[in-house]
Amino acid sequence: MTIYSQHANRGKTQVLATYRGPDGVESKTVTSLGDPRLALPIVDALNRISAFATVPVSVHDRRGQRADYYPRKHLAALTEAAARADLLCGAHSLWYEYVCLRLHQALVDLENALVSVPDTVRRAIRSELEVEEAELRAALDDFSGTSSGPETENLRCWEFAHPFVKHDDGMDTLSDETRERLDRREAGLTSEEREKAIAGLRVLVTAHSRCTGMWATLDDPSCELFAEPHDSDGFYMTVQAPEPGDGDGCWEVEVGRWEPDDPDEEYGEHSSATGSTVIGCALPAAPDADEVAHLLKSVEEKPLLLAQWAETPVGAALAGTTAVVTKRYDS
């Protein structure tokens, strides 16, 4: 529905809301702050909130060769603190629950950003979210023919398939490619299997959100997290959830190393390399986000810990963890 930005004006930093109105694109000032550093995280969080709230109700759910609509229950979380917990306990689909998780994180980030600003700014931002939710709900009711009140013209225009939002969260969460990939992963799953896959997704995404750098990535948000901290001497770690629908599968932690494709080159000097798994730890039970975050934090603080872990024999635990090596892949 809205794109947010910051603008310097007379020694202040304005937070602006830009949206499509009945007469074209319009902008209004949401609030002003004295320090532009305080505005930046607020604008970033607002853009993510608007995108994560709007896009799911602007695209078709095409799983199973149908054209249904996604739920709108997540909209309540924009203004109701009690409704935010519901963002973490649904089981509609992998992509929708992934977006809900990202929305939850964005709302938490916004609240954290508002801690350091005056109360007048906090009230203005929360009032802006109330307007955003109300206008979007009104547009959806009009679109679906369920509006029961008198017909009014919305200040912010919404059109199905054309959401006016800033999409990029750096994770391609809202891209068609991500949605289609997650849809393919859950194809044919039972409701119980889908719930299990969504639980795994929440663990990986939540743990990843606690990383402080760009050295850890969600290669597949529903299944695998890849971590390669700087100065790790070519070692890396993956945390893998079971494949959706694999009833006998288990969580695994693996440590691997990049090997130069040219055997005469040293690591760091080569133009190409191939990754090879060195050790694997099959976990006896699904970890929670805290456990996975602990692994990430450990190697972030001591990158060469990965090299130490790679030397761990079968049957021994990785230093500082409870993960036991169950297989070695090297000779």
N, C-alpha and C positions, 0 to 999 in steps of 0.2 A: 504493500500500500504506500510506503513512504521511504524516501532516501534522506538520510541525515548527514549533515556536514557542519563544519565549524568555520566561522568567519570573523576576522578581526574588524572591530569597529569602535573607534573613539577610545582606545585603550582597554577595551573589553573583548572577550571572545564570545561570540554568539553561537548558540547551538540552533541550527536551522532545520526545519522539516520541509521537505519538498515533495509534492504529490500532484497527481492529476486531478484537477477540479472540473466543474462544469464548463468553465471558460478556458481550459487549457492548463498548463503546468503552473502551479502556484507555490510560493514559499512563505513561511511564517517563522518568526522567532519563538523558539520554545522557552529559552532561558539564556542568561548571560553569566559568564564567570570572569573573574579577574585574572586567572592563571590559565593559559592555553593547555598546560600539561594536565590540568584537571578535566578539560573538555574532551581530550583525545580518547580516553577509555570509555567515556560515556557515549560518544558518537559511535565508536566501534561496536559497543554492546547493543545500542539501539538499532543499528543497521542489521546486525545478526538477528535480533529479536523480530524485527519487522519481516525479514526474509523467511525465517523459520516458521513464523506464524502464517504467512500469506501463501507461500508456494504450495504447501500440501493441499490447500483448498482451491488451488488454481490449476491442478493437473488431474488427469484421470488415473484411477487405479486400474491398470490394464493386466493385472495378473489373471491367469486362466483365460486369456482371450476375451475378457469382458471389458466394460468401460464403466466401472463404478466410480463413486466419489470417495475421497479419504474423509476420515472423521474431522469434526471441528472442535472436539472436546478440549484440545490443547489451548484454545483461545482464552479459556477462563484463567489460565495461569498468568496471563499478562497483567491482571489486576487483582487476583485473589491469591494471597500467599499460601493458603491452605490447599489450593488446587495444584500447586507446583509438584507436590509429591506424586500426584497422579501421572505426571510426565515420565516417571521412572517405573511404572508398574503395569503398563499396557502390554498387549500381545497381538496387535492388529496385523502388523507385517514388519519385516526387517527394516525396510526403508523408513516407514512412518515412525517406528520407535526410535530409529537412529536420529531422525530429525527432532523428535521430542526430547531426546537426550541432549542434543546440541542446544535446543531452546532452553532447557533447564540450565545448562552451563552458562549460556548468555545472560539469563536472568540473575544468576548468582554473581556473574562478573559485574553486572550493572549495580547490584546492591553493594558490592564491594567498592565500586567506583564512587558511589554516593556517600560513603562514610565520611569522606574528607571535604564535602561541600556544604554550604549553608543550607538550613532547613528550607528556605524559600526555593532553592534550586531543586531539592529533593521533591518538594510538592509539585513543582512545575513538570518535572520529568514523569512523575506518577500520573499527573493529570494528562500528559501527552499519551501515555499508554492507555488510559481510559478512553480517550478520543479514538485512538487507533483501533482498539477492540470494538468499540461501539459502531464505528463507521464500517468496519469489515463485516461485523455481524449483520448490520442493516443491509449491506450490499448482497450478502449471501442469502438472506431471507427473501430479498426481492428477486434474486436470480432463481431461487427454488420455488417461488410462489407461495411461501409460508408466512409472509409478513402479515401481521394482524392489525397493525396500527395504521394511522392515516398516512397516505403517501407523501413522502417528503423527498427533497433532492439532497443527496449526500454531498458533503463538502469534498470528500475524497472519493474519487471514482475507482472502481475495481472492475476488471473484466476478466472472465475466465480465460485461462491460457496466456494472459498477458499481465502478469503481476508486475507492478511498478516498484521494484525493490533492488537493492544492491546484493547480488547473488553470492559473490565469491567470499567464502570464509576460510580460504586457504586449504580446504580439505575436499573440495568438490562435492560436498554433502548434497547439494541441491541439483547437481547435474543429472541430465537424463542417463548418462553412462553409469553413474553410481546407482541410480534407482533401478535401472534395467539389470545391472549385475546382481544386486541384492535380490531382485525379483526372481532371477534365474536360480539363485542359491536356495531359495525356499520353495521352488516348484516341487510339488509332490509331497511336501512334508505334512505330517499330521499336525493337529493343533498342539499336541504335547511336544513334538519335535521342534515346532516353530518357537514355542515358549523357551525351550532349552537353548536354541540358537540365539534368541533375543537376549537371554541372560548372559551368554558368552559375549555378545556384542557390547553389552553395557559394561562388563568387566574391562574389556580391552580399551574401549573409548574413554572410560573414566580414568583408567590408569594413564593413558596417553595424555589426557588433558592436564595431568600434573607434571608433565615434563617442562623444563624451563627453556629448552633449546629446540632446534630443528633437526636434531640428530636421530630422533625416533619417529617412525612413520607407520601409519596404518596401511600396509600394502593391500589388505582387504579388511575393511572395518569389522566384518562379521567373523573373521577367522584368524588373522595374523597381524602381529605387531613386530616390526623390524627395528632394531636399535644398533647403531654404529657410532659410538661417541668419538669425538676427535682424539687423536693420539692413542688409538687402541691397537696400533701396530697391525692393522688389517683384520683384526678379529671383530666379530659382530654376534649379535644374539637375536633369536626369534622366539616369540611366545605365541604358541598356536593353540587355538581352541579346536575341539573336534569338528570334523566336517558335519554340517547339518544333515541329520538323518542317519549318521553313523552311530548306531546304538552301542557298539563296542569300542568306540573311539575314546581317547582320553586327552587331556591337556598335556602339552609337551613344551619343554624349554630346551632349545638347542643353541650351542655355541659353534660357530663356523669361522672360517678364515678365507680371505681372498688370496688366491694363488696366481702369480703372473702367468699369462698364457705363454710367454717366452721364458723358458727355464733359466736362461742366462741373465735375466733381469732381477733386480731386487724389488721388494714391495715398495711402492711409492714412486718408482721410476718408470713403471710400465704404462703402456697406453691402454691395455686391456687386461682383465683378470677374470677368473672364474671362482665362484664361491663354493667351498666344500665344507660340509658339516663335519665337525670333529667329535663332539659328544652330544648325547641326547638324554634328557631326563623326562621320563613318563611320570606325570604326577598322579598320585593315588586318588586325589579328589580335585574337583574344580577349585581353583584359587579365587579369592575375592580381589577387588581392585587394589586394596592395600598391599596385598602380597606381590602383585605384579608391579605396582608402583615402587615397592622396596627394591625389587630387582633393577628397575630402571635407575633409581636414585643411586644405588650402589655402584653401577658402572659409570654413571655420570660423574660421580665424585672421584672414582678411581678407574679410569678406562682400562688400564693394564690388568685389572682384576679379571677381565675376560681371558687374557693369556694364562693366568693362574688357574681359572676354572677349566680351561681346555686341557690341563694336565691331570685333572681329577680322575682317579681310576673308577671302574665300575663298582658300584656298591657304596661309594663314599659320597657325602653331601658336598655341594658347592660351598666353598668357604663363606660363612656369614649367612647361609640360607638353610632351608630344610629340604631343598630339591636334591634328590639323590640321582647320580648318574646311573642309567640303566643300559646304556649302550655306547660303545666307542666305535667310530667309523674309520679311524685311521689304523695303520698297521703297528 
